[in-house]
Amino acid sequence: MYFDELALSDEVLDALWDMHFDECTPVQAETIPVILDRRDVISCAQTGTGKTAAYILPLLTNLAYDDHDPDKLNAIIMAPTRELAQQIDQQMEGFGFYVPFSSVAIYGGKDTNGSWGNQVSGLQKGADIVIATPGRLLSQMNIYNVDFSGVKYFILDEADRMLDMGFYEDIMTIVKRLPPDRQTIMFSATMPPKIRQMAKAIMHDPVEVQIAVSRPPETIHQMCARLFEAQKPGFIQLALQGKGLKKVIIFAGKKQRVKDLARALRTLKIDARAMHSDLEQNERDQVMLDFRNGKVDVLVATDVVSRGIDVTDVPLVINYDVPHDAEDYVHRIGRTARAENSGEAITLVSPDDARYWLRIEQFLKKEIEKIPLPEALGEGPKDDVYAIRSGKGCSAGSRHFSRNRAAHPRKSRGANRGAHR
């Protein structure tokens, strides 16, 4: 389906045309018509499927066609992290280029360039759209008298992540301040019982849309390397040094490991930066800006950036540690193979990680390809070590250690489509 087949406003279609967005992703094709019909909807779709546009585009269209008070808040979009709130705000700026609506992003962090004052002003004067993290919005509500009586649209992005981060009570406190006749839209990568419980409490007869529930796209070439913990630094060095790779992300489970690994890579003349929660917000913004612009070759990060960061040309993701949660694995490797690109994901699996890796393979319903270690690292653990630790044996694959991981060229998005509009 193409965007110009949907009942989107001309201004929104013009912005899409300028941005060379032509064909809908599955989640957009399924969800946009429901939102345009003013129905509550709960959509199960993973990161990287175009879900942000799936609610921004119909929201901007509904605001254009519906009666609403321009001096009041009209829509609230909730996001679990500052990074995702910033990304939504950036996409709102692009998709809403031709529409006369104002938006303000409400999130925590160091107050730079008067951000707190800008947030207060937006809430007090009545921005059309508020994009906020739950904790920060609640803080503003506790200090100032925020008028929510004009809110017609309430959107929760990555709802499962918000609940995992302990925001349930904050969300429910905010919901109690909203008009009961609003339209509520919820996006979640998974549909656990707690999500259904919240949906039942805050939504009215929602339409349910299920899109590729929590499975990585086939465009990601998934691999794993079985090795001892002490062999991981050497593997990373051989995978990166002298390869000329750009925009690689390495995920590690602990902040100190992220710091140590980034420092070690820099001693090898690899341009690496660390991203973790100890950084101030302006520092994190600068690191991400440099990474997006190609000034940083390797980003070493905790899960703080595994969701909600829109970098379209990451050719390789490496999991230095195996995530303990299969969903975290999906979101980590989902940083590659975005915007119609292909990509590679390599997970380093030590014997101590065997049980977690088995759960991930069971979740994916397939055995991930094993790649042999480079000869310089020596021998890795034997098969029976993994069989004992995980309860399942596995055989080594035949693929040789990849030495060419250049990013695949981006495909065009139907340049000739839309001329009949």
N, C-alpha and C positions, 0 to 999 in steps of 0.2 A: 504494500500500500504506500501511496505517496502522500506527502503532507497536503498537497493542493486538492486531494480528494476528501479531506476532512473539513469540518465547518469552522475552521480557524479564521480569525479576523484578517483582513487584508494587511494590516500593519504587521502582524506576526508573520504572515507568509512573506512579506517583503524582507523582513529581517532574516528569515530562513534562506531566502533566495540569495541575499548578500553573503551569507555565511557558507553557501554551497551545501546546505543540508536539504536533501531532496526526498529520500526514501525513509519511511518510518522503520524503526526497529520493532520487533514483535511486541515488546512491552508498551511502546508508544501506540502501535496500531490497536492494541486491545484496551488500553486504559484511557486514552484521550477521548474517544466517543462517550464513555461512561461519565467522565468528569464534565464534559460539555452538556450532558443531560442533567446535571446537578444532582447526581446520585452519589451517595457515600460509596467509597471503594477501598478495598484493601488489596494491595498488589504485592505478590511475592516475586521479587526479582532481584538478582544479585547485582553488585556493583559492576559498572562497565557495560550495562545493557541499554543505557540511554534513559534511565528512570527520571533523572532530574528534568529533562525536557518533557517527559511524559506528564508532569504536573504543572510546570511553568507555562507551557504553551496554552493549555486550556484555561489556566487561571487568568492569564492576561486577556484571553478572549472573553471569558465570563465577566471580568471586571469592565471590559469595554461595553458590553451589551446590557449589563444589569444596572439597575438604579442603586446607587450607593452614595454615602455621605463623603465628599472629598476632604472634609475636615476631621474625619475619624479614621482609626485603624480599620482596614477592610479585610486583610488576610494575614495570617500568622503561619510561618513555616518553621517547624522545630527541627533541629539537627543535633546530633550527639556531641560534636566537637567543633572547635574554632575553625579547623581546617575545612571541614565540610561546609560550615556556614559561609566561609569566605568563597569557596568554590561556587556555591549556589548564588551568592551575591554577584559574582563575576558573570555567571551564565544569565542571570536576570538582566544584567546590563546589556548583554549581547542580544538576547531574544526580545527584550523590551525596548530596543533602540528607537523604534518608531512610535511607541505608545506613550501617552502622557501620564505615566504613573511614577510615583516616587517609592523608593524602598530604603530601608535602613537595616544594617546588620548589627545584631546585639550579641556580643560574645566577650568573654573575659580576657585577661592578659594585661600586660603593662599598658598604662594609659599613654599612648603616643599620638601626637598630633591632635590632641583634644578629643580622642575617641569616646570617652565617657560623656563629655558634653554633647557630642553629635548624637549619641544614642538617646540621651535624655530629651534632646530637642526633637528628634524624630518621633519618639513616643508621645511627647506632649502636644506637638503640633498636628499629629495625625498622618504619619506616612501611610501610603496605600498598602504597602506590604512590609511586614516585619519578618526578618530572618534571624532566628535566635537559638542559642543553646538554652536548655531549660533552667539551669542554675543562674545564669546571668539575667534572664528575663524575670525570674522570681525575685532576684535581688532588687531589680528596678521597681518591681511591683511593691516590695516591702518598704521602699523609701519614698516613692512618688505615687500619686493617685493617677494610675493609668486607666483610661477609659476604653473598655473593650466592647462597649455596647454596639459598635458598628461592624464587628467582625462577622463576616459571612462565610469565610473559608479558613479551615484549620487543617494544616498538612503536617504529618509526621514522617520524616525521612529517616531511614535506618532505625525503625522503631525497636527492633530486637536489640540493637546495640545500645540504645538509650536505656532499655530495661536492664541489660547486663551491667551497665554503669551505675545503676541504682537511682535512676531518674523517675521511677514510677510515681512516687508521691508528689514530686515536683510537677509532673505532667498533670496529674489529677487535680492538684491545687489550681493550676492555670485553667484547666477545663471548666472548673466550677465558676470561673469569672466570665466565661464566654456565653453568648446567646445560644439557647438550646436549638434554634432552628438553623444553625449553620450547616454548611457542607463539610464533612470530615473525610480526609483522604489519608491513607496510611500506606507506606511502603516498608517492606521488611524483606531481608534476605532469607529468613526462615519463618516458619509458622508454628512455634512451640505453643503449648497451652497458655502460657502467660500472655502471649500476644493476642490470642483469641479471647482471653478473659478481658483484656483492656478494650479490645474492639467491641465486645458486647456491652461494655460499660459506657462507651463514649460515642458509638456510631448507631445509625438508624438503618436497619435492613441493608447492610453493605453488599455491593457486588464484589465477588471474589475473583481476582485475576491471578492465575498461576503461570509464571514464565520461567522455564529452565531452572527449577528450584535448586539453588546451591550446587551447581555443577560448573566447573571451569569450562570456558569455550574450547572447542576443538582446535582453535587456532593457536592454543598454547601447547608447545611440545614439552611435556612433563618428564623429568628424569630425576633419578636419585643416585647418590654415590654413597656406598657403605664404607665407613672408615672409622678409625679411632679418633677420639676427641683431639689428641695431640697432632693428628694429621690435617685438621681443618685449616689452620693458618697457611700451611704449604699448598693445600688445594686452591685456596683463594688466590694466593700469589701466582700460581701457575695458570689459573683461569683468566687472570686479568693482566698480569704484567706483560707489556710489550705487544698487546693485542690491539691497541688503539680503540678499545670499546668506549662508547659514550652512553651516558644516562643509564647506568646499571644500578639496581637497588639491591642491597644486601640487608636482610632482616635478621635480627638477633633478639633473643627473648629478654635480655636484661640490659639496663642502661649502661652499667659499667662495661659490659662486653662490647656494646656499641662504641663507647668512647675508646676502649683499648684497640679495637679492630681498626677504627678510622685512623688512629694515631699510627698504628703499625703499617697501614697501607701508604700513608704519607711518607714514611721513612723509605719506602720502596719506590718513591717518585710517582705514586699513583695519586691523582688529585681526588681525594676523598674527604667528605664532610659528614659529621655525625648529626642525627636528628633524634631528639629525645625530649622528655618532658621537663628536664632541668633547664632547658634553654628558655630565655625570655621570649615573649611573643614576637617582638621585632627581630630577634635573632633567628627564630624559626622561619619567619616570613622571608628574611634575606637568604637563608639557605635554600628554601624552595624556589625563590626567584632565580638564584644562580643556577640551580639544577635545571629548571625549565629552560633557561637561556643557554644551556650548554657550557656554562663556566665551571661547573663541577661535573666530573666524569662519573663518580661513584657516590651514591647516597647510602650511608649505613644507618639503619633506623630500627627503632622499636616499632611496635604495632600502632604507634600514634599516627603513622602515615599509611597504614595498610588499607584504610578505607577513606574514601572521599577526596582523594587527591587526583586531579585530572591532568596527568602527563601522558600524552598520546603516543610518544615514540620511545618507550622503554623496551629495548630488545631482549633484556635478560634480567631475571629476578633470581637471587640465590637465597635460600633459607639456610642461614648458618646453623640455626637450631630448628628442630622439628616443632611446630606449634602443637600445643597440647589439645587444642580444639580444632576439629576439622573445618569449621566455618572460618576460623582465622587463616587456615591454609588457603582456602578458596579466595579470600579477600587479599591475602598477600600476593599470590601469583597473579591475581586479577589486575595488578599494576602493569602487566605487559599484555600484548595483543589487544590493544585498544584502538578504536577508530579504524577498524578494518585492517589493522596490521596483524602480523604474526609475531610470535615471541617464544622465548624459551624460559623454563623454570627448572632450576636444579635445587634439590634439597639434600643437605648433608646429614646422613643418618648414622649416628654412632650406636653401639650396642645398647647404651642406656636409653636411647630414643626408640628402640625397636617396638615397644608396645604402643607408643603413640603413632608411629608410622603405620602399624598394622590397622589401627582404627581409621586412619585417614584413607588407606586403600580400601577398607571395607565400606567406608562412606562413599567413596568414588565408584565403588563396584568394579574395580579393575586393579590389576597389579601394574605399578608404575615401572617404566623401563629403567634397568640398572646400567650404569656406565662404569667401565673399569677405571681404576685409579691410574693416574700417570705413573710411569715406571719410577720416576724420581722419588715418589713417596714411599716406595716399598710395598709390602703386602698389607692388605687390610684384614679385618676380622673374618673368620671362617663362617660359612653358612650356618653351622650348628650353633654358633653363638647367638645368632639372631633367632634361630628356631627355639632355643631355650628361653630367651628373653621375651619373645612375642608369642610363642606357641605355634608358630608357622614358619616353615623353611621357605627359602626363595632362591632362585637360580640367577646367576649373573647374566646380564644381557650381552649382546655382541657388539653394541655400538661403541666406537672408539671415542676417546675424549675429544669433544668438539673444539676446533681451533678457529672457527669462523662464525662469529655471532653478530654479523652486521644486521642492522635493522632492515626489515623488508620495506620496500617503497609503499607509500600510501596509495591506495586506489582512488580513482575519481568517484565522486558521488553523483553520477548521472548528470553531467554538465548540460546536456541538451533538454533535460526534463523541465517542465514548468513554463516553457515559452508560450503555451496556450492559455496561461492564466489570464 
